[in-house]
């Protein structure tokens, strides 16, 4: 099948260093002409490369070679900046907004919250080497954090909760599933709707086992590898 051969050629060029991370591929028209194929066949090859995490697409900009993925142990207490720093990556977390809202059905069920409970929603974007790779929504359930506006983008939420509100929280449950970017998550990550995503949900409880926080992370699937270390 021609689209598989096209995919293999691009993979070989990446492996040989002829195509560098973050490098933009030629337009689909140019690629189709180079491979003497149709746009339909070419798109099948590009879709296969995207599914394997070798390339990614930015809305209205085109296709790019994927950089190395960040290794992520979702059971650990480390957050985005800490993970990236440990792996020698340049990371930045940018704050979008902090709003008070009523917990929806999903959040209420996961946190076992009573009806009509308010939570504080903090929205942020994680960048690796200036590329947006993760859209994070954190829902805080603690009376002192309601209407919290002074959220720092340079410190992890865990640090800020401990230092400003004396709330210590740890990951108590996590879930990883395959999803797709849409709406705000796609917009903030410069992706088209339907782009594959790794969706990570992490629940945090305090020392008294009370629910404190729920993080919902929408990752570009090529930007992250989920891994874990078995306890000895």
C-alpha positions as CSV (number, residue, x, y, z in Angstrom):
1,X,0.0,0.0,0.0
2,X,1.4,3.3,-1.1
3,X,0.5,5.3,2.0
4,X,2.4,2.8,4.2
5,X,5.5,3.2,2.0
6,X,5.2,7.0,2.3
7,X,4.9,6.7,6.0
8,X,8.0,4.5,6.2
9,X,10.1,6.9,4.1
10,X,9.2,9.8,6.4
11,X,10.0,7.7,9.5
12,X,13.4,6.8,7.9
13,X,14.2,10.5,7.3
14,X,13.3,11.3,10.9
15,X,15.6,8.5,12.2
16,X,18.4,9.6,9.9
17,X,18.2,13.2,11.3
18,X,17.1,14.6,8.0
19,X,13.9,15.9,9.6
20,X,14.4,17.5,13.0
21,X,12.0,17.9,15.9
22,X,9.6,20.9,15.4
23,X,10.6,21.1,11.7
24,X,7.6,21.9,9.5
25,X,6.9,19.5,6.7
26,X,6.2,20.8,3.2
27,X,2.5,21.5,2.3
28,X,0.3,18.6,1.5
29,X,0.2,19.6,-2.1
30,X,4.0,19.7,-2.3
31,X,4.3,16.3,-0.5
32,X,1.8,14.8,-2.8
33,X,3.8,16.0,-5.8
34,X,7.1,14.7,-4.3
35,X,5.6,11.3,-3.7
36,X,3.7,11.3,-7.0
37,X,0.5,10.4,-5.2
38,X,-2.9,11.8,-4.5
39,X,-3.8,14.1,-1.6
40,X,-6.1,11.3,-0.3
41,X,-3.3,8.8,-0.2
42,X,-0.9,11.3,1.4
43,X,-3.4,12.2,4.1
44,X,-3.7,8.5,4.9
45,X,0.1,8.4,5.5
46,X,0.0,11.6,7.5
47,X,-2.8,10.3,9.7
48,X,-0.9,7.1,10.3
49,X,2.2,9.1,11.3
50,X,0.1,11.2,13.6
51,X,-1.4,8.2,15.3
52,X,2.1,6.8,16.0
53,X,3.1,10.2,17.5
54,X,5.8,10.9,14.8
55,X,4.2,14.1,13.6
56,X,1.6,16.6,14.9
57,X,-0.6,19.2,13.2
58,X,-1.2,22.8,14.2
59,X,-4.4,24.3,13.1
60,X,-3.9,26.4,9.9
61,X,-0.2,26.0,10.1
62,X,0.5,22.5,8.9
63,X,2.4,19.4,10.0
64,X,5.5,19.3,12.2
65,X,7.9,16.6,13.4
66,X,7.2,15.6,17.0
67,X,9.9,16.3,19.6
68,X,10.8,13.6,22.2
69,X,7.8,12.9,24.5
70,X,7.8,13.7,28.2
71,X,7.8,10.7,30.5
72,X,5.0,10.9,33.0
73,X,4.5,8.7,36.1
74,X,0.9,9.7,36.9
75,X,1.1,8.1,40.3
76,X,3.9,10.4,41.5
77,X,3.4,13.7,43.3
78,X,5.4,15.6,40.7
79,X,3.6,18.1,38.5
80,X,4.4,19.4,35.0
81,X,7.2,21.8,35.7
82,X,9.0,19.3,38.1
83,X,8.7,16.4,35.6
84,X,10.1,18.5,32.8
85,X,13.0,19.9,34.9
86,X,14.0,16.4,36.0
87,X,14.2,15.4,32.4
88,X,16.2,18.4,31.3
89,X,13.3,20.0,29.4
90,X,12.3,23.6,29.2
91,X,8.8,23.9,30.6
92,X,6.4,26.7,31.4
93,X,3.0,26.7,32.9
94,X,0.8,29.7,31.8
95,X,-2.3,30.7,33.8
96,X,-5.5,31.3,31.9
97,X,-8.2,32.0,34.5
98,X,-9.6,31.1,37.9
99,X,-13.4,31.0,38.3
100,X,-15.8,29.8,40.9
101,X,-18.5,27.5,39.6
102,X,-20.9,24.7,40.6
103,X,-19.4,21.2,40.4
104,X,-20.8,19.3,37.5
105,X,-22.1,15.7,37.7
106,X,-18.7,14.2,36.8
107,X,-16.7,16.3,39.3
108,X,-19.3,15.7,42.1
109,X,-19.3,12.0,41.5
110,X,-15.5,11.7,41.5
111,X,-15.1,13.9,44.6
112,X,-18.3,12.5,46.3
113,X,-19.5,16.0,46.7
114,X,-23.1,16.9,47.8
115,X,-25.4,18.6,45.3
116,X,-24.9,22.3,44.4
117,X,-21.3,22.3,45.8
118,X,-19.1,25.1,44.5
119,X,-15.5,24.5,43.4
120,X,-12.8,26.8,42.2
121,X,-11.7,26.0,38.6
122,X,-8.1,27.0,37.6
123,X,-7.2,26.7,34.0
124,X,-3.6,26.5,32.8
125,X,-1.6,25.5,29.7
126,X,1.7,23.6,29.9
127,X,4.4,24.4,27.4
128,X,7.4,22.3,26.4
129,X,10.1,24.3,24.6
130,X,7.5,26.9,23.8
131,X,5.0,24.4,22.3
132,X,1.6,24.1,24.1
133,X,1.2,20.4,24.9
134,X,-1.2,20.2,27.9
135,X,-4.4,21.9,28.8
136,X,-5.1,21.5,32.6
137,X,-8.3,22.2,34.5
138,X,-7.9,21.9,38.3
139,X,-11.0,21.9,40.5
140,X,-10.4,22.8,44.1
141,X,-12.7,21.9,46.9
142,X,-11.7,23.8,50.0
143,X,-13.4,26.8,51.6
144,X,-10.2,28.9,51.6
145,X,-9.6,28.5,47.9
146,X,-13.1,29.7,46.7
147,X,-12.7,33.0,44.8
148,X,-8.9,32.5,44.7
149,X,-7.4,34.8,42.1
150,X,-3.8,35.1,43.0
151,X,-2.7,31.9,41.3
152,X,1.0,31.8,40.4
153,X,2.2,30.2,37.1
154,X,5.7,29.7,38.4
155,X,4.8,27.4,41.3
156,X,3.0,24.1,41.3
157,X,-0.6,24.1,42.7
158,X,0.6,21.7,45.4
159,X,3.2,24.1,46.6
160,X,0.8,27.1,46.6
161,X,-1.9,25.2,48.5
162,X,0.6,24.2,51.1
163,X,2.2,27.7,51.5
164,X,-0.9,29.9,51.2
165,X,-3.7,27.8,52.6
166,X,-1.7,25.2,54.7
167,X,-3.4,22.4,52.7
168,X,-1.3,19.3,52.1
169,X,-2.6,17.1,49.3
170,X,-1.4,13.9,47.7
171,X,-2.5,11.9,44.6
172,X,-5.0,9.3,45.8
173,X,-6.5,8.1,42.5
174,X,-5.7,8.5,38.9
175,X,-7.1,7.5,35.5
176,X,-5.6,7.5,32.0
177,X,-7.7,7.2,28.9
178,X,-7.5,8.0,25.2
179,X,-9.7,10.9,24.0
180,X,-9.8,13.7,21.6
181,X,-9.2,17.5,21.8
182,X,-12.2,19.7,21.2
183,X,-13.4,23.2,22.1
184,X,-11.1,25.0,24.4
185,X,-8.6,22.2,24.8
186,X,-8.1,22.1,21.0
187,X,-8.0,25.9,20.7
188,X,-5.4,26.4,23.5
189,X,-3.2,23.6,22.0
190,X,-3.4,25.0,18.4
191,X,-5.0,21.7,17.4
192,X,-8.0,20.8,15.2
193,X,-11.1,19.3,16.7
194,X,-10.8,15.5,16.9
195,X,-7.0,15.5,17.4
196,X,-6.0,12.4,19.5
197,X,-5.3,13.2,23.2
198,X,-4.2,11.5,26.3
199,X,-6.6,12.4,29.1
200,X,-5.2,12.1,32.6
201,X,-7.4,12.6,35.7
202,X,-5.8,12.8,39.1
203,X,-7.6,13.1,42.4
204,X,-5.9,14.6,45.5
205,X,-6.9,14.1,49.2
206,X,-5.5,15.8,52.3
207,X,-4.0,14.1,55.4
208,X,-7.5,13.5,56.7
209,X,-8.5,11.7,53.5
210,X,-10.8,14.6,52.5
211,X,-11.2,15.3,48.8
212,X,-9.3,18.6,48.0
213,X,-8.6,18.7,44.3
214,X,-9.3,17.1,40.9
215,X,-7.0,17.7,37.9
216,X,-8.1,17.0,34.4
217,X,-5.2,17.1,31.9
218,X,-5.6,17.0,28.2
219,X,-2.3,16.2,26.5
220,X,-1.3,16.1,22.9
221,X,-0.8,12.4,22.6
222,X,2.6,12.6,20.9
223,X,4.0,14.8,23.7
224,X,3.7,12.4,26.6
225,X,4.6,8.8,27.5
226,X,2.7,7.4,30.5
227,X,5.0,5.2,32.6
228,X,5.3,3.9,36.1
229,X,7.8,2.2,38.4
230,X,6.7,-0.9,40.2
231,X,7.3,-0.8,44.0
232,X,10.0,-3.1,45.3
